[in-house]
Amino acid sequence: MIESLFSLQDKICVVTGGRHGLGSYMAQGFLESGPKRVYITDR
């Protein structure tokens, strides 16, 4: 139940400030959650 509630399957994620620190860790977590695409931007 919880897995389906927070599932990123077939979603597109955008992470701003994903080059350093928390943004980098968030991008890695999103990648491991199985979205269709993850876009990482910085400045």
C-alpha distance matrix in Angstrom:
0.0 3.8 5.5 5.4 6.3 9.0 9.9 13.7 14.3 17.5 18.0 21.2 21.5 24.7 25.6 28.9 30.9 29.1 32.2 32.3 30.5 27.1 27.0 27.5 24.7 22.3 23.5 23.0 19.3 18.7 20.6 18.5 15.2 16.8 18.0 20.8 23.3 23.8 27.1 28.6 31.5 34.0 36.8
3.8 0.0 3.8 5.5 5.0 6.4 8.3 12.0 13.5 16.9 16.8 19.6 19.2 22.2 22.7 25.9 27.6 25.9 29.0 28.9 26.9 23.5 23.6 24.2 21.3 18.9 20.5 20.0 16.3 16.0 18.3 16.2 13.1 15.3 16.5 19.7 21.7 21.7 24.7 25.9 28.7 31.0 33.8
5.5 3.8 0.0 3.8 5.5 5.5 5.7 9.3 10.4 14.0 14.3 17.2 17.1 20.4 21.0 24.5 26.2 24.1 27.1 27.4 25.7 22.5 22.2 22.4 19.6 17.4 18.3 17.6 14.0 13.5 15.2 13.0 9.8 11.8 13.3 16.5 18.7 19.0 22.3 23.7 26.8 29.3 32.3
5.4 5.5 3.8 0.0 3.8 5.5 4.9 8.5 9.0 12.1 12.6 16.0 16.6 20.0 21.3 24.8 27.0 25.1 28.3 29.0 27.6 24.3 23.6 24.0 21.7 18.9 19.5 19.3 16.0 14.6 16.3 14.8 11.1 12.1 12.8 15.5 18.1 18.9 22.1 24.0 27.0 29.8 32.6
6.3 5.0 5.5 3.8 0.0 3.8 5.7 9.0 10.8 13.5 12.9 15.9 16.0 19.0 20.2 23.3 25.6 24.2 27.6 28.0 26.5 22.9 22.3 23.3 21.0 18.0 19.1 19.4 16.0 14.6 17.1 16.0 12.3 13.8 13.9 16.8 18.7 19.0 21.9 23.5 26.1 28.7 31.2
9.0 6.4 5.5 5.5 3.8 0.0 3.8 6.5 9.3 12.2 11.1 13.5 13.0 15.9 16.7 20.0 22.1 20.5 23.8 24.2 22.8 19.3 18.6 19.5 17.2 14.2 15.3 15.7 12.2 10.9 13.6 12.7 9.2 11.2 11.3 14.6 16.0 15.8 18.6 20.0 22.7 25.2 27.9
9.9 8.3 5.7 4.9 5.7 3.8 0.0 3.8 5.6 8.9 8.7 11.6 11.8 15.3 16.6 20.2 22.4 20.4 23.6 24.5 23.5 20.3 19.1 19.5 17.5 14.6 14.8 14.9 11.8 9.9 11.8 10.9 7.1 8.1 8.4 11.5 13.5 14.0 17.3 19.1 22.2 25.0 27.9
13.7 12.0 9.3 8.5 9.0 6.5 3.8 0.0 3.8 6.3 5.3 7.9 8.4 12.0 13.7 17.4 19.8 17.7 20.9 22.3 21.8 18.9 17.1 17.4 16.0 13.0 12.4 13.0 10.6 7.6 9.3 9.5 6.0 6.0 4.9 8.0 9.8 10.4 13.6 15.8 18.9 21.9 24.9
14.3 13.5 10.4 9.0 10.8 9.3 5.6 3.8 0.0 3.8 5.5 8.8 10.5 14.3 16.4 20.1 22.6 20.2 23.2 24.9 24.7 22.0 20.1 19.9 18.7 16.0 14.8 14.9 13.0 10.1 10.4 10.5 7.3 5.4 4.7 6.6 9.6 11.5 15.0 17.6 20.9 24.2 27.2
17.5 16.9 14.0 12.1 13.5 12.2 8.9 6.3 3.8 0.0 3.8 6.9 9.8 13.4 16.2 19.8 22.6 20.5 23.4 25.6 25.9 23.5 21.0 20.9 20.4 17.5 15.8 16.5 15.2 11.8 11.8 12.9 10.3 7.6 5.2 4.7 8.0 10.8 13.8 17.0 20.0 23.6 26.4
18.0 16.8 14.3 12.6 12.9 11.1 8.7 5.3 5.5 3.8 0.0 3.8 6.5 10.1 13.0 16.4 19.4 17.7 20.9 23.0 23.3 20.7 18.1 18.6 18.3 15.1 13.5 15.0 13.7 10.1 11.0 12.7 10.0 8.4 5.0 5.4 7.0 8.7 11.3 14.4 17.1 20.6 23.2
21.2 19.6 17.2 16.0 15.9 13.5 11.6 7.9 8.8 6.9 3.8 0.0 3.8 6.8 10.1 13.3 16.4 14.9 18.0 20.4 21.2 19.0 15.9 16.4 16.9 13.7 11.7 13.9 13.4 9.6 10.4 13.1 11.3 9.8 6.0 5.7 4.9 5.9 7.8 11.1 13.6 17.2 19.7
21.5 19.2 17.1 16.6 16.0 13.0 11.8 8.4 10.5 9.8 6.5 3.8 0.0 3.8 6.5 9.9 12.9 11.5 14.8 17.0 17.5 15.2 12.2 13.0 13.5 10.3 8.5 11.3 10.9 7.4 9.0 11.9 10.6 10.3 7.1 8.2 6.3 4.7 6.1 8.4 11.0 14.3 17.0
24.7 22.2 20.4 20.0 19.0 15.9 15.3 12.0 14.3 13.4 10.1 6.8 3.8 0.0 3.8 6.5 9.8 9.1 12.4 14.8 15.8 13.9 10.4 11.8 13.2 10.2 8.4 11.9 12.3 9.4 11.0 14.3 13.6 13.6 10.7 11.3 8.5 5.9 4.7 6.0 7.6 10.8 13.3
25.6 22.7 21.0 21.3 20.2 16.7 16.6 13.7 16.4 16.2 13.0 10.1 6.5 3.8 0.0 3.8 6.4 5.6 9.3 11.2 12.0 10.2 6.7 8.4 10.2 7.5 6.3 10.1 10.9 9.1 10.9 14.0 13.9 14.8 12.6 13.9 11.0 7.5 6.2 4.9 6.2 8.5 11.3
28.9 25.9 24.5 24.8 23.3 20.0 20.2 17.4 20.1 19.8 16.4 13.3 9.9 6.5 3.8 0.0 3.8 5.4 8.4 10.2 11.5 10.3 6.9 9.3 11.8 9.8 9.1 12.8 14.0 12.7 14.4 17.5 17.6 18.5 16.3 17.4 14.2 10.7 8.4 6.1 4.9 5.8 7.9
30.9 27.6 26.2 27.0 25.6 22.1 22.4 19.8 22.6 22.6 19.4 16.4 12.9 9.8 6.4 3.8 0.0 3.8 5.6 6.8 8.5 8.4 5.4 7.6 10.6 9.9 9.5 12.7 14.4 14.0 15.4 18.2 19.1 20.3 18.6 19.9 16.6 12.9 10.7 7.4 5.8 4.5 6.9
29.1 25.9 24.1 25.1 24.2 20.5 20.4 17.7 20.2 20.5 17.7 14.9 11.5 9.1 5.6 5.4 3.8 0.0 3.8 5.7 7.6 7.5 4.0 4.5 7.8 7.5 6.3 9.2 11.4 11.2 12.1 14.9 16.2 17.3 16.1 17.5 14.2 10.4 8.9 5.4 5.9 6.1 9.5
32.2 29.0 27.1 28.3 27.6 23.8 23.6 20.9 23.2 23.4 20.9 18.0 14.8 12.4 9.3 8.4 5.6 3.8 0.0 3.8 7.2 8.9 6.5 5.4 9.2 10.3 8.9 10.7 13.6 14.0 14.1 16.8 18.7 19.8 18.8 20.0 16.6 13.0 11.3 7.5 7.4 6.1 9.4
32.3 28.9 27.4 29.0 28.0 24.2 24.5 22.3 24.9 25.6 23.0 20.4 17.0 14.8 11.2 10.2 6.8 5.7 3.8 0.0 3.8 6.6 6.0 5.2 8.2 10.1 10.1 11.4 13.8 15.1 15.7 17.7 19.7 21.3 20.8 22.5 19.4 15.7 14.4 10.7 10.6 8.8 11.4
30.5 26.9 25.7 27.6 26.5 22.8 23.5 21.8 24.7 25.9 23.3 21.2 17.5 15.8 12.0 11.5 8.5 7.6 7.2 3.8 0.0 3.8 5.5 5.5 6.6 8.9 10.3 11.1 12.8 14.6 15.8 17.2 19.0 21.2 21.1 23.3 20.6 16.9 16.2 12.9 13.2 11.7 14.1
27.1 23.5 22.5 24.3 22.9 19.3 20.3 18.9 22.0 23.5 20.7 19.0 15.2 13.9 10.2 10.3 8.4 7.5 8.9 6.6 3.8 0.0 3.8 5.4 5.1 6.1 8.6 9.8 10.5 12.2 14.2 15.4 16.5 19.1 18.8 21.4 19.0 15.4 15.2 12.4 13.1 12.5 14.9
27.0 23.6 22.2 23.6 22.3 18.6 19.1 17.1 20.1 21.0 18.1 15.9 12.2 10.4 6.7 6.9 5.4 4.0 6.5 6.0 5.5 3.8 0.0 3.8 5.5 5.0 6.1 8.6 9.8 10.5 12.3 14.3 15.3 17.3 16.5 18.6 15.9 12.2 11.6 8.7 9.5 9.4 12.2
27.5 24.2 22.4 24.0 23.3 19.5 19.5 17.4 19.9 20.9 18.6 16.4 13.0 11.8 8.4 9.3 7.6 4.5 5.4 5.2 5.5 5.4 3.8 0.0 3.8 5.4 5.2 6.3 8.7 9.9 10.7 12.6 14.5 16.2 16.0 18.0 15.3 11.7 11.5 8.6 10.2 10.3 13.7
24.7 21.3 19.6 21.7 21.0 17.2 17.5 16.0 18.7 20.4 18.3 16.9 13.5 13.2 10.2 11.8 10.6 7.8 9.2 8.2 6.6 5.1 5.5 3.8 0.0 3.8 5.5 5.1 6.2 8.7 9.9 10.7 12.5 15.0 15.4 18.1 16.1 12.8 13.6 11.4 13.4 13.9 17.1
22.3 18.9 17.4 18.9 18.0 14.2 14.6 13.0 16.0 17.5 15.1 13.7 10.3 10.2 7.5 9.8 9.9 7.5 10.3 10.1 8.9 6.1 5.0 5.4 3.8 0.0 3.8 5.4 5.0 6.2 8.6 9.9 10.6 13.1 12.9 15.7 13.8 10.5 11.5 10.0 12.3 13.4 16.5
23.5 20.5 18.3 19.5 19.1 15.3 14.8 12.4 14.8 15.8 13.5 11.7 8.5 8.4 6.3 9.1 9.5 6.3 8.9 10.1 10.3 8.6 6.1 5.2 5.5 3.8 0.0 3.8 5.4 5.1 6.2 8.7 9.9 11.4 10.9 13.1 10.7 7.3 8.4 7.1 10.1 11.9 15.5
23.0 20.0 17.6 19.3 19.4 15.7 14.9 13.0 14.9 16.5 15.0 13.9 11.3 11.9 10.1 12.8 12.7 9.2 10.7 11.4 11.1 9.8 8.6 6.3 5.1 5.4 3.8 0.0 3.8 5.4 5.1 6.4 8.8 10.6 11.3 13.8 12.1 9.3 11.2 10.1 13.3 14.9 18.6
19.3 16.3 14.0 16.0 16.0 12.2 11.8 10.6 13.0 15.2 13.7 13.4 10.9 12.3 10.9 14.0 14.4 11.4 13.6 13.8 12.8 10.5 9.8 8.7 6.2 5.0 5.4 3.8 0.0 3.8 5.4 5.2 6.4 9.3 10.3 13.6 12.7 10.4 12.8 12.4 15.5 17.3 20.7
18.7 16.0 13.5 14.6 14.6 10.9 9.9 7.6 10.1 11.8 10.1 9.6 7.4 9.4 9.1 12.7 14.0 11.2 14.0 15.1 14.6 12.2 10.5 9.9 8.7 6.2 5.1 5.4 3.8 0.0 3.8 5.4 5.1 7.0 6.9 10.1 9.2 7.2 10.1 10.6 14.0 16.4 19.8
20.6 18.3 15.2 16.3 17.1 13.6 11.8 9.3 10.4 11.8 11.0 10.4 9.0 11.0 10.9 14.4 15.4 12.1 14.1 15.7 15.8 14.2 12.3 10.7 9.9 8.6 6.2 5.1 5.4 3.8 0.0 3.8 5.5 5.8 6.6 9.0 8.1 6.7 9.9 10.7 14.4 17.0 20.6
18.5 16.2 13.0 14.8 16.0 12.7 10.9 9.5 10.5 12.9 12.7 13.1 11.9 14.3 14.0 17.5 18.2 14.9 16.8 17.7 17.2 15.4 14.3 12.6 10.7 9.9 8.7 6.4 5.2 5.4 3.8 0.0 3.8 5.5 8.1 11.1 11.2 10.4 13.7 14.3 18.0 20.3 23.9
15.2 13.1 9.8 11.1 12.3 9.2 7.1 6.0 7.3 10.3 10.0 11.3 10.6 13.6 13.9 17.6 19.1 16.2 18.7 19.7 19.0 16.5 15.3 14.5 12.5 10.6 9.9 8.8 6.4 5.1 5.5 3.8 0.0 3.8 6.2 9.7 10.7 10.4 14.0 15.2 18.7 21.3 24.8
16.8 15.3 11.8 12.1 13.8 11.2 8.1 6.0 5.4 7.6 8.4 9.8 10.3 13.6 14.8 18.5 20.3 17.3 19.8 21.3 21.2 19.1 17.3 16.2 15.0 13.1 11.4 10.6 9.3 7.0 5.8 5.5 3.8 0.0 3.8 6.6 8.4 9.4 13.2 15.2 18.8 21.9 25.3
18.0 16.5 13.3 12.8 13.9 11.3 8.4 4.9 4.7 5.2 5.0 6.0 7.1 10.7 12.6 16.3 18.6 16.1 18.8 20.8 21.1 18.8 16.5 16.0 15.4 12.9 10.9 11.3 10.3 6.9 6.6 8.1 6.2 3.8 0.0 3.8 5.4 6.9 10.5 13.1 16.6 19.9 23.1
20.8 19.7 16.5 15.5 16.8 14.6 11.5 8.0 6.6 4.7 5.4 5.7 8.2 11.3 13.9 17.4 19.9 17.5 20.0 22.5 23.3 21.4 18.6 18.0 18.1 15.7 13.1 13.8 13.6 10.1 9.0 11.1 9.7 6.6 3.8 0.0 3.8 7.1 10.2 13.5 16.7 20.3 23.4
23.3 21.7 18.7 18.1 18.7 16.0 13.5 9.8 9.6 8.0 7.0 4.9 6.3 8.5 11.0 14.2 16.6 14.2 16.6 19.4 20.6 19.0 15.9 15.3 16.1 13.8 10.7 12.1 12.7 9.2 8.1 11.2 10.7 8.4 5.4 3.8 0.0 3.8 6.5 9.9 13.0 16.7 19.7
23.8 21.7 19.0 18.9 19.0 15.8 14.0 10.4 11.5 10.8 8.7 5.9 4.7 5.9 7.5 10.7 12.9 10.4 13.0 15.7 16.9 15.4 12.2 11.7 12.8 10.5 7.3 9.3 10.4 7.2 6.7 10.4 10.4 9.4 6.9 7.1 3.8 0.0 3.8 6.4 9.9 13.3 16.5
27.1 24.7 22.3 22.1 21.9 18.6 17.3 13.6 15.0 13.8 11.3 7.8 6.1 4.7 6.2 8.4 10.7 8.9 11.3 14.4 16.2 15.2 11.6 11.5 13.6 11.5 8.4 11.2 12.8 10.1 9.9 13.7 14.0 13.2 10.5 10.2 6.5 3.8 0.0 3.8 6.5 10.2 13.2
28.6 25.9 23.7 24.0 23.5 20.0 19.1 15.8 17.6 17.0 14.4 11.1 8.4 6.0 4.9 6.1 7.4 5.4 7.5 10.7 12.9 12.4 8.7 8.6 11.4 10.0 7.1 10.1 12.4 10.6 10.7 14.3 15.2 15.2 13.1 13.5 9.9 6.4 3.8 0.0 3.8 7.0 10.4
31.5 28.7 26.8 27.0 26.1 22.7 22.2 18.9 20.9 20.0 17.1 13.6 11.0 7.6 6.2 4.9 5.8 5.9 7.4 10.6 13.2 13.1 9.5 10.2 13.4 12.3 10.1 13.3 15.5 14.0 14.4 18.0 18.7 18.8 16.6 16.7 13.0 9.9 6.5 3.8 0.0 3.8 6.7
34.0 31.0 29.3 29.8 28.7 25.2 25.0 21.9 24.2 23.6 20.6 17.2 14.3 10.8 8.5 5.8 4.5 6.1 6.1 8.8 11.7 12.5 9.4 10.3 13.9 13.4 11.9 14.9 17.3 16.4 17.0 20.3 21.3 21.9 19.9 20.3 16.7 13.3 10.2 7.0 3.8 0.0 3.8
36.8 33.8 32.3 32.6 31.2 27.9 27.9 24.9 27.2 26.4 23.2 19.7 17.0 13.3 11.3 7.9 6.9 9.5 9.4 11.4 14.1 14.9 12.2 13.7 17.1 16.5 15.5 18.6 20.7 19.8 20.6 23.9 24.8 25.3 23.1 23.4 19.7 16.5 13.2 10.4 6.7 3.8 0.0
